[in-house]
């Protein structure tokens, strides 16, 4: 079974307006709501690719109920740990006249000790975890040790763990040796604490992280593509040129595409191509909408792959 973990999910309220008028009323042209959070985005794209998965994490209050309802409508199975406080709501503002997008991201609710204990008990009892994707930020009152502890529990259950987070969460999470990580170039720079401008620099940094016990290191570099480094293989997959509408969720879609390939038993080079195609497909969608399978399949043959 495939599981995703989102410890700080959100209800993404996406609003479209023509322009911003200060000290005056701003008329909303359109509004939509999406289930948000990095692991949740992975679940949604996996569902689009017909990969059954279960979404885990914390949800609370009316916003949490709405997030779960939206996921159920998309066919994503939910097994969230209930919390007393409300799930956060993010605002995504699309300004049509200037073609700008502004994200207002809330910090998230406080998680009580008993709720955290209930979550870990759920992890201990997960049936047959094959791949588990842990993504995103933590609520402010939780320690990054939570990620390392989660990875340790899942590895004891023979799960392959994909960790996609940033900063201290990533630094501490790596100590538990997840199977796969996917920092973007900025996250990798923060992790190794130096500038990485050239591909050779990025390769060296990825190799340093791999030697810390991470089996597969993926580095996403936007339009420059995604780099894959293992003990035996090094590939760079580059996307075709497309008209980018939005970049929110592209990295999460890439994670889903890579997992799709693994679940289907593809070689790593093909998993990487699916990752790039899935991330690129999301950039074609407005607001916080995510990749569509038809776009992924159309983009896939245009992804360029080379050994590095």
N, C-alpha and C positions, 0 to 999 in steps of 0.2 A: 504494500500500500504506500502511496505517496502522501506526505503531509507537508503543510506549510505552517509556519509559526510567525504570527504577527503580534508582538507584545504591546504595541502602541498603535492600534488601528485607528481609522478615522472615517467619519462621514464627510466625503468631499462634495461640497456644494459649489457647483460650477455656474457662473453667471456671465452672460454676454451683455455688454452695453456698447453703444456707438462711440461715446467719448466720455471723458471725465470732466464734469463741470463743478468747480469748487464753489462752496457756499450756495449751492442750488440743487434742486432735485435731479437725480440721475435715473432715467427710465430704464428698467431692465427689459431687454429684448427677448431673452430666453433664459431659462434656468433648468438645470438638471442635477440630479444627485447620483453619486457613485459610492460603492463600497471602496474605501481607500486604505492605504498601508502597503508597504512593499511586499510582504508575504501574501497579502490578499490579492495584489495585482498578479503575482505569480499564479495563484490559484485560478484566477479568472482566465488568464491566457492558456493555462493547462486545460481548463474546461473547454475553451474554444478549440483546442487541438484534440479533444476527445480523450484526454487523460483524466481518469477519475482520481480525485484527490480530496483530502479532508483538511479544512482550515481550522487551525488552533490559535489560541491566544486569549486575550481578555476583552470582554464586551460588557457594557453597563448602560443603564438608563434607556430613554427613548431613542437616542441616537444609535446606541448599540443594537437595539431591536431593529431599527431601520437598516443598519448595515447587514445584519443577518438575513433580513427579508430580501434585500437586494441580491445577496449572494445565492440564496435559495432559488430566486427567480432565474438566476443564470445557471443553475444546475450544480452549484458548488455545495458539497456536504459540509456542514458546520458542526464543530464540537468545541465551542469556546467556553472558557471558564468565566462564570458570571462574577461581576464586581459591583460594589455598592455605588461607586461614583460613575458619572456620565462619561461615555466615550467622547473623545474630542471631535469637533467639527472644524474642518479646514475650508477656507474660501479660495476658490480659483476664479480670478477675474480676467475675462477676455475682452480686450478693447478693440473693436473691429476697425475703427478709423485709423489707428496707429499700428494695428496688427501686433499688439503687445499682449503678454500674458503675465499676470502678477499672482503669486501664491502667498496666501496668508496661512501659516502653519501654526496650529495650537500646540502647546507643550504636552498635553495629555493628563489623564486623571491619576490620582494617587492610588497605588495598589496596596491593599492592607496585607499584613503578614499571613493571615489565614487564607487569603485568596491566592497568594504566591505558593503556599503549601499545597493547596488544592491543584494548582497547575502542575507542580512537580509530581504529585501523585498520579495525575492523568498521563504524564510522560512515562512514568514507570510502568503503566498498565497498557501502553499503546500496543495493539495487536499487529504483528508483522510489519514493522516499519522498514521499508526498502530504501527510499530516499526521503530525507527530511530537509526542507529548506527553511532556514532561520534568517529573517530579513528585517532590516529597518532599525529604528531608534528604540530607546527604552523610555517608559514614563520616568519623570525626573527623580522619583524617590527610589528607583531600583538601581542596584549596583551592576556594573558590567560583568561581574562574576557570575551573574545569572546565565549569561550566554555560555561561559565555559562549563558551568555545572550542567546545563541542558545538553551540551555536546557530549559530555562524559556519560550521562545517563543513556543517550541514544546510541552511542558507540558500544556500550555494554549489551545493547539489544541488536547489535550487528547492523545498524543502520548506516548508510552513507550520508554524511551531513554536508550540506551546502550552506556556508555562512556568507551573508551579504550585508555588511554593516560598515560603520566608519569609526574613526577616532579610537578612543579608549575601548569601546565595545569590540572593535576588530583586534586591537592589540592584545587584549586579554583573552578574547575568544580563540585566537590562534594558539594559545598555550595548551588548549585541549585538543589540538590537532584535528580540525575538521577535514573532511575529504577534499572539499573544493571551496575556494574563495573567489570573489569577483570584485575587487576594488576598481573604481575608475582611476584615471591617471592622477587626479588630485588626491584621492584617498590613499593611493600607493605612495605618493610623495610624503604625505603626512606620516604614513606608517614607517617609512625608512628615514624620514627627517632630512631629505635633500631634494634638490631640483632634479627632475627627470625630463630633459628636453629631447634627447635623441633616443631612437629605438634601442640602440645598444645599452643605454643607461637603464631603460625600462626592463630589458631582458635580464640585466644583471640584478636589478632589484627583485624581479619576480623569482629568479633563481635563489636568491638569499632567503626569500620567504618559503620557497619549496623545501629548502634544506632544513627548515624548522619543523617539518613533519606534515606539510600540506601536500597532498598527492597531486592535485591539479590547481594551478594558479591561472585564472583568467584576468586580463586587464582590459577594461573597456576604454577606448580612446576616442569616442564620438565618431566623427566622419572618417577618422584614420583607421577604424575597425576595432577588432578584439584580438588580443594576443593570447595564445595558449602555451603554457609551459608545464611539462611533466619531466620525469627523469629521463624519458626516451624521445619525446616528441616536442617540437616547437613549431607552431603555425601562426600565421597572421591572416585573418579573414577580413576583407575590406568590403564595405557595402557599395552598391551602385549609387550614383547621384540621384536624389529624389528631392521633391519640393517639401521641405520640412514645415509642418503645420504646428507641431507641438513636440516637446521632448520629455514631458512628464510620463514616467512609467516605461520609458524605453529600456532602461537597464533591467528592470524587473521582467520585462517581456523577453529580453535576451536570456535571462536565467531560465525562464520557462522553456524557451526553445532548446537550450542545452539539455535540460532534464528530459524533454520530449525525445531527443535523440538517444539519450542513455536508456530510457525505458524501452525504446524500440530496438535496442541492441546495435545501434550504429557505431562505427569507428569514431574516435574522437574528432577527427577532421570534419566529418559530416555533422556531428553534434555542434561543432563550432559554427559551421555554415548556417545551421538552423538558428543558432543564437543570434547571429548577425541579421539574418532575414527577419526574425521575430522582432528584434529591437527596431529595425528600420521600418517595419510595417506599422509599428505604433506611432512613429513620427508623422505618419500620414493622417492620423486621427485627431479631431479637435478636442479641446478640453482635456478631461482625464479619461477619455475613451481609450481602449487598448487595441492591440493587433487583431486583425481578422485573418482567419485561416486562408482565405482566398488570396489576400495580399501577400502573406508569407510564402505561399506556393509560387506566386508570380515573381517574387523578388529572389527566391532561392537560386535559380539558375544564373542569376546576374551577380552573385556574390563571388568575389575573387579570392582564391586561397593560395598561399605560398608558404613554403618552409623557410624558416629564418634561423 
